[in-house]
Amino acid sequence: MRIPFIKMHGLGNDFVVLDGRAHALPPLTNAFAAALADRRTGIGCDQLVVLEPSAIAALKARFFNQDGGEVESCGNASRAIGLLLGTPARVETLGGLIEVAPGATGITVDMGEPRFEWGQIPLAYAMDTHHMPLAWETLENPTAVNVGNPHVIFFTPDCDAIELDRLGPEIEHDPLFPARINVNVATVVTREHLRLRVWERGVGETRACGTGACATAIGAMRRGLVDRKVTVSLPGGDLMIEWTDTGRILMTGPATESFRGDFDPVYFGAA
């Protein structure tokens, strides 16, 4: 039995998409997901995305990071799903229901409402998540936001000068974050523009992170650093993030299908 897949990306954050609605899939173990994601011996991707039937939405989407761990949400992959569907739709995720809508300027995803309480991030103990009294070397006074998955955000004069490959994993695995954490370092350019780099838990530094862009924009808006609609520039390109008057986050940006293929799951450890 060979399984079809679709290779896609959103601003260089790349995915292997499997459609479990149309084809039977082997058990989705962490080892199987990691084997597919391996860039040397597998298909290669930042995330494996699995589409399944849903009783409450058009479909259910599951997201597995490069290390095989399942996570709650993925903003860039949500845009890829919107591109595949081609019409507005509701999507069930572990992080909650989202809505995707293809349009002339890209795919818009309604990411829902941000969460700020320390237990919602989650943190290991109670703390003000707006101004966290913490520092890792020059990275200090972060804010934390959950937008379907957890993010900590540091505002710095030059995000490109941060040794994210060294500090990222240290912060990701800090005991303060029992579910680990995505690490964002951002620079305010203007009130309408942020620059951002993201260390994604279970992946490493990525060319783009949709939920990271959302969390960083919300963190900057809460601190009064930017307006309620901003462009977030990542190494892979730009996303538009808006925090609406109703409290919901809208993310707009591109998604691209790269190619299609199929594979024998036995090669990746499936029974």
C-alpha beads as a LAMMPS data file, in Angstrom:
LAMMPS data file: protein, C-alpha beads

271 atoms
270 bonds

1 atom types
1 bond types

-500.0 500.0 xlo xhi
-500.0 500.0 ylo yhi
-500.0 500.0 zlo zhi

Masses

1 110.0

Atoms # bond

1 1 1 0.000 0.000 0.000
2 1 1 1.420 3.362 -1.036
3 1 1 0.205 6.563 0.623
4 1 1 -0.194 9.816 -1.341
5 1 1 1.227 13.020 0.143
6 1 1 1.289 16.722 -0.714
7 1 1 4.367 18.841 -0.033
8 1 1 3.449 22.451 0.803
9 1 1 4.929 25.494 2.492
10 1 1 3.951 28.847 3.944
11 1 1 6.802 31.362 3.575
12 1 1 9.314 28.501 3.609
13 1 1 7.839 26.762 6.683
14 1 1 7.252 23.421 4.965
15 1 1 4.808 20.561 5.500
16 1 1 4.006 17.048 4.372
17 1 1 0.221 16.736 4.206
18 1 1 -1.533 13.352 4.482
19 1 1 -5.285 13.121 3.831
20 1 1 -6.701 10.489 6.172
21 1 1 -10.211 11.216 4.902
22 1 1 -9.407 9.744 1.504
23 1 1 -6.776 7.101 2.333
24 1 1 -6.204 4.700 5.201
25 1 1 -3.143 5.698 7.217
26 1 1 -0.879 3.660 9.501
27 1 1 -0.845 4.451 13.257
28 1 1 0.371 8.026 13.695
29 1 1 3.147 7.400 16.162
30 1 1 5.775 9.991 17.052
31 1 1 8.426 7.757 15.492
32 1 1 6.508 7.543 12.199
33 1 1 6.028 11.328 12.071
34 1 1 9.701 11.973 12.833
35 1 1 10.796 9.481 10.161
36 1 1 8.703 11.210 7.493
37 1 1 9.999 14.626 8.576
38 1 1 13.683 13.644 8.476
39 1 1 15.363 15.691 5.748
40 1 1 18.052 13.097 5.011
41 1 1 16.168 9.806 5.106
42 1 1 12.505 10.866 4.864
43 1 1 10.431 13.227 2.747
44 1 1 11.577 16.153 4.886
45 1 1 9.513 18.905 6.518
46 1 1 9.088 21.139 9.536
47 1 1 5.660 19.638 10.276
48 1 1 3.603 16.632 9.296
49 1 1 -0.053 17.630 8.793
50 1 1 -2.746 14.963 8.905
51 1 1 -6.316 15.656 7.761
52 1 1 -9.109 13.601 9.343
53 1 1 -12.928 13.645 9.408
54 1 1 -14.569 15.904 11.993
55 1 1 -18.038 15.870 13.534
56 1 1 -17.945 19.616 14.255
57 1 1 -16.078 21.129 11.297
58 1 1 -15.229 20.580 7.635
59 1 1 -12.249 18.501 8.778
60 1 1 -9.847 17.924 11.652
61 1 1 -6.164 18.815 11.297
62 1 1 -3.401 17.260 13.381
63 1 1 0.118 18.722 13.484
64 1 1 3.347 16.856 14.279
65 1 1 6.624 18.736 14.653
66 1 1 9.900 17.584 13.158
67 1 1 10.803 15.681 16.341
68 1 1 7.555 13.697 16.050
69 1 1 5.729 15.432 18.881
70 1 1 2.091 16.365 18.270
71 1 1 1.257 20.038 18.844
72 1 1 -1.952 21.985 19.136
73 1 1 -1.823 24.381 16.203
74 1 1 0.170 25.640 13.221
75 1 1 -0.702 28.929 11.576
76 1 1 1.244 28.463 8.343
77 1 1 -0.117 24.943 7.875
78 1 1 -3.624 26.291 8.470
79 1 1 -3.159 28.562 5.461
80 1 1 -1.979 25.554 3.445
81 1 1 -5.177 23.743 4.425
82 1 1 -7.158 26.772 3.262
83 1 1 -5.399 26.604 -0.098
84 1 1 -6.243 22.894 -0.453
85 1 1 -9.910 23.420 0.451
86 1 1 -10.293 26.409 -1.868
87 1 1 -13.358 27.762 -0.033
88 1 1 -14.029 29.206 3.443
89 1 1 -14.261 26.454 6.045
90 1 1 -14.051 25.682 9.742
91 1 1 -11.188 23.410 10.862
92 1 1 -10.939 21.480 14.121
93 1 1 -7.514 21.435 15.815
94 1 1 -6.227 20.439 19.232
95 1 1 -5.865 24.171 19.913
96 1 1 -9.543 24.840 19.114
97 1 1 -11.702 25.637 16.111
98 1 1 -10.254 27.963 13.471
99 1 1 -11.657 29.336 10.213
100 1 1 -9.788 29.522 6.905
101 1 1 -10.770 31.713 3.951
102 1 1 -8.882 31.939 0.624
103 1 1 -8.856 35.438 -0.858
104 1 1 -7.214 37.700 -3.401
105 1 1 -4.404 38.709 -1.013
106 1 1 -3.714 35.217 0.353
107 1 1 -5.290 32.872 2.849
108 1 1 -6.866 34.468 5.923
109 1 1 -7.096 32.368 9.078
110 1 1 -9.266 33.317 12.043
111 1 1 -7.022 32.023 14.823
112 1 1 -9.526 32.710 17.603
113 1 1 -8.832 34.676 20.780
114 1 1 -5.432 34.865 22.514
115 1 1 -4.991 33.514 26.041
116 1 1 -2.881 35.244 28.666
117 1 1 -3.436 33.551 32.046
118 1 1 -0.356 31.768 33.402
119 1 1 -2.202 28.437 33.555
120 1 1 -3.294 28.825 29.929
121 1 1 0.233 29.298 28.553
122 1 1 0.994 27.055 30.593
123 1 1 3.622 28.094 33.150
124 1 1 4.794 25.942 36.047
125 1 1 3.666 28.545 38.603
126 1 1 1.673 31.777 38.807
127 1 1 3.236 34.820 37.192
128 1 1 2.272 38.039 35.417
129 1 1 2.533 37.014 31.764
130 1 1 2.382 40.609 30.473
131 1 1 5.741 41.614 31.979
132 1 1 7.532 38.457 33.119
133 1 1 10.337 39.150 35.648
134 1 1 12.761 36.861 33.837
135 1 1 15.935 37.065 31.773
136 1 1 18.154 34.757 29.764
137 1 1 21.331 36.786 29.245
138 1 1 20.328 39.863 27.183
139 1 1 16.808 38.541 26.569
140 1 1 14.684 39.948 29.373
141 1 1 11.200 41.076 30.418
142 1 1 9.322 38.787 28.023
143 1 1 5.576 38.429 27.550
144 1 1 3.734 35.125 27.043
145 1 1 0.720 34.409 24.839
146 1 1 -1.097 31.215 23.878
147 1 1 -2.642 31.369 20.386
148 1 1 -3.435 27.666 20.130
149 1 1 0.082 26.798 21.230
150 1 1 2.404 28.528 23.717
151 1 1 4.778 31.388 22.911
152 1 1 7.172 33.586 24.867
153 1 1 8.158 36.861 23.193
154 1 1 11.203 39.077 23.733
155 1 1 11.416 42.589 22.254
156 1 1 14.975 43.547 21.376
157 1 1 16.665 46.383 19.429
158 1 1 18.025 43.923 16.836
159 1 1 16.498 40.452 16.649
160 1 1 19.101 39.404 14.070
161 1 1 21.874 39.852 16.648
162 1 1 20.409 37.264 19.046
163 1 1 22.112 33.844 19.191
164 1 1 18.796 32.069 18.826
165 1 1 20.389 28.723 17.984
166 1 1 21.992 28.757 21.445
167 1 1 19.390 30.500 23.608
168 1 1 16.330 29.038 21.857
169 1 1 16.712 25.451 23.096
170 1 1 17.677 26.627 26.587
171 1 1 14.473 28.637 26.924
172 1 1 12.332 26.013 25.162
173 1 1 13.283 23.392 27.761
174 1 1 13.272 25.628 30.848
175 1 1 11.292 23.967 33.705
176 1 1 9.078 27.077 33.826
177 1 1 7.383 25.764 30.664
178 1 1 5.943 22.288 31.358
179 1 1 4.716 21.913 27.743
180 1 1 7.938 23.501 26.431
181 1 1 7.654 26.839 24.636
182 1 1 8.097 28.535 21.267
183 1 1 10.653 31.344 21.542
184 1 1 10.163 34.610 19.633
185 1 1 12.652 37.491 19.353
186 1 1 11.209 40.625 17.752
187 1 1 12.179 44.166 16.808
188 1 1 9.677 47.008 16.463
189 1 1 10.389 48.821 13.169
190 1 1 7.350 51.139 13.143
191 1 1 3.877 51.064 14.664
192 1 1 2.788 49.054 11.618
193 1 1 5.813 46.764 11.230
194 1 1 7.659 44.106 13.272
195 1 1 10.665 41.958 12.419
196 1 1 10.660 38.458 13.929
197 1 1 12.704 35.292 14.328
198 1 1 11.238 32.152 15.915
199 1 1 12.733 29.125 17.629
200 1 1 9.957 26.556 17.287
201 1 1 9.734 23.810 19.915
202 1 1 10.576 20.441 18.440
203 1 1 11.804 21.995 15.175
204 1 1 14.404 24.716 15.764
205 1 1 14.610 28.075 14.020
206 1 1 12.162 28.236 11.125
207 1 1 11.851 30.561 8.156
208 1 1 8.333 31.444 9.276
209 1 1 5.906 30.668 12.092
210 1 1 2.283 31.751 11.775
211 1 1 1.335 31.323 15.427
212 1 1 4.597 33.034 16.405
213 1 1 3.697 36.025 14.242
214 1 1 0.246 36.150 15.853
215 1 1 1.569 35.841 19.412
216 1 1 4.292 38.438 18.840
217 1 1 1.897 40.920 17.279
218 1 1 -0.560 40.492 20.172
219 1 1 2.251 40.897 22.709
220 1 1 3.399 44.111 21.027
221 1 1 -0.167 45.422 20.837
222 1 1 -0.776 44.739 24.540
223 1 1 2.333 46.776 25.369
224 1 1 1.259 49.638 23.138
225 1 1 4.245 49.232 20.821
226 1 1 2.252 48.803 17.589
227 1 1 -1.231 49.384 16.181
228 1 1 -3.961 46.733 15.979
229 1 1 -2.958 45.725 12.431
230 1 1 0.706 45.071 11.631
231 1 1 2.998 43.478 9.084
232 1 1 5.276 40.866 10.634
233 1 1 8.425 40.219 8.591
234 1 1 10.023 36.794 9.060
235 1 1 13.047 35.372 7.219
236 1 1 10.664 33.662 4.766
237 1 1 8.436 36.668 4.099
238 1 1 5.620 38.809 5.478
239 1 1 2.359 38.080 7.292
240 1 1 -0.425 40.534 8.095
241 1 1 -1.795 40.188 11.634
242 1 1 -4.915 41.982 12.889
243 1 1 -6.437 41.916 16.390
244 1 1 -10.068 42.749 15.728
245 1 1 -12.456 44.698 17.949
246 1 1 -14.158 41.385 18.762
247 1 1 -10.894 40.069 20.239
248 1 1 -10.134 37.573 17.483
249 1 1 -6.835 37.278 15.596
250 1 1 -6.797 37.342 11.800
251 1 1 -3.656 36.183 10.002
252 1 1 -3.281 36.687 6.234
253 1 1 -0.483 35.400 4.032
254 1 1 0.459 33.040 1.210
255 1 1 0.544 29.268 0.986
256 1 1 2.097 27.200 -1.789
257 1 1 1.843 23.630 -3.044
258 1 1 5.302 22.365 -4.030
259 1 1 4.697 18.850 -5.362
260 1 1 2.828 15.568 -4.859
261 1 1 4.042 12.034 -4.486
262 1 1 3.501 8.772 -2.640
263 1 1 5.490 6.481 -0.338
264 1 1 5.493 3.020 1.158
265 1 1 4.903 3.411 4.933
266 1 1 6.960 0.299 5.634
267 1 1 10.085 2.322 4.822
268 1 1 9.241 4.621 7.730
269 1 1 8.679 2.005 10.402
270 1 1 4.927 1.476 9.953
271 1 1 3.624 -2.045 10.485

Bonds

1 1 1 2
2 1 2 3
3 1 3 4
4 1 4 5
5 1 5 6
6 1 6 7
7 1 7 8
8 1 8 9
9 1 9 10
10 1 10 11
11 1 11 12
12 1 12 13
13 1 13 14
14 1 14 15
15 1 15 16
16 1 16 17
17 1 17 18
18 1 18 19
19 1 19 20
20 1 20 21
21 1 21 22
22 1 22 23
23 1 23 24
24 1 24 25
25 1 25 26
26 1 26 27
27 1 27 28
28 1 28 29
29 1 29 30
30 1 30 31
31 1 31 32
32 1 32 33
33 1 33 34
34 1 34 35
35 1 35 36
36 1 36 37
37 1 37 38
38 1 38 39
39 1 39 40
40 1 40 41
41 1 41 42
42 1 42 43
43 1 43 44
44 1 44 45
45 1 45 46
46 1 46 47
47 1 47 48
48 1 48 49
49 1 49 50
50 1 50 51
51 1 51 52
52 1 52 53
53 1 53 54
54 1 54 55
55 1 55 56
56 1 56 57
57 1 57 58
58 1 58 59
59 1 59 60
60 1 60 61
61 1 61 62
62 1 62 63
63 1 63 64
64 1 64 65
65 1 65 66
66 1 66 67
67 1 67 68
68 1 68 69
69 1 69 70
70 1 70 71
71 1 71 72
72 1 72 73
73 1 73 74
74 1 74 75
75 1 75 76
76 1 76 77
77 1 77 78
78 1 78 79
79 1 79 80
80 1 80 81
81 1 81 82
82 1 82 83
83 1 83 84
84 1 84 85
85 1 85 86
86 1 86 87
87 1 87 88
88 1 88 89
89 1 89 90
90 1 90 91
91 1 91 92
92 1 92 93
93 1 93 94
94 1 94 95
95 1 95 96
96 1 96 97
97 1 97 98
98 1 98 99
99 1 99 100
100 1 100 101
101 1 101 102
102 1 102 103
103 1 103 104
104 1 104 105
105 1 105 106
106 1 106 107
107 1 107 108
108 1 108 109
109 1 109 110
110 1 110 111
111 1 111 112
112 1 112 113
113 1 113 114
114 1 114 115
115 1 115 116
116 1 116 117
117 1 117 118
118 1 118 119
119 1 119 120
120 1 120 121
121 1 121 122
122 1 122 123
123 1 123 124
124 1 124 125
125 1 125 126
126 1 126 127
127 1 127 128
128 1 128 129
129 1 129 130
130 1 130 131
131 1 131 132
132 1 132 133
133 1 133 134
134 1 134 135
135 1 135 136
136 1 136 137
137 1 137 138
138 1 138 139
139 1 139 140
140 1 140 141
141 1 141 142
142 1 142 143
143 1 143 144
144 1 144 145
145 1 145 146
146 1 146 147
147 1 147 148
148 1 148 149
149 1 149 150
150 1 150 151
151 1 151 152
152 1 152 153
153 1 153 154
154 1 154 155
155 1 155 156
156 1 156 157
157 1 157 158
158 1 158 159
159 1 159 160
160 1 160 161
161 1 161 162
162 1 162 163
163 1 163 164
164 1 164 165
165 1 165 166
166 1 166 167
167 1 167 168
168 1 168 169
169 1 169 170
170 1 170 171
171 1 171 172
172 1 172 173
173 1 173 174
174 1 174 175
175 1 175 176
176 1 176 177
177 1 177 178
178 1 178 179
179 1 179 180
180 1 180 181
181 1 181 182
182 1 182 183
183 1 183 184
184 1 184 185
185 1 185 186
186 1 186 187
187 1 187 188
188 1 188 189
189 1 189 190
190 1 190 191
191 1 191 192
192 1 192 193
193 1 193 194
194 1 194 195
195 1 195 196
196 1 196 197
197 1 197 198
198 1 198 199
199 1 199 200
200 1 200 201
201 1 201 202
202 1 202 203
203 1 203 204
204 1 204 205
205 1 205 206
206 1 206 207
207 1 207 208
208 1 208 209
209 1 209 210
210 1 210 211
211 1 211 212
212 1 212 213
213 1 213 214
214 1 214 215
215 1 215 216
216 1 216 217
217 1 217 218
218 1 218 219
219 1 219 220
220 1 220 221
221 1 221 222
222 1 222 223
223 1 223 224
224 1 224 225
225 1 225 226
226 1 226 227
227 1 227 228
228 1 228 229
229 1 229 230
230 1 230 231
231 1 231 232
232 1 232 233
233 1 233 234
234 1 234 235
235 1 235 236
236 1 236 237
237 1 237 238
238 1 238 239
239 1 239 240
240 1 240 241
241 1 241 242
242 1 242 243
243 1 243 244
244 1 244 245
245 1 245 246
246 1 246 247
247 1 247 248
248 1 248 249
249 1 249 250
250 1 250 251
251 1 251 252
252 1 252 253
253 1 253 254
254 1 254 255
255 1 255 256
256 1 256 257
257 1 257 258
258 1 258 259
259 1 259 260
260 1 260 261
261 1 261 262
262 1 262 263
263 1 263 264
264 1 264 265
265 1 265 266
266 1 266 267
267 1 267 268
268 1 268 269
269 1 269 270
270 1 270 271
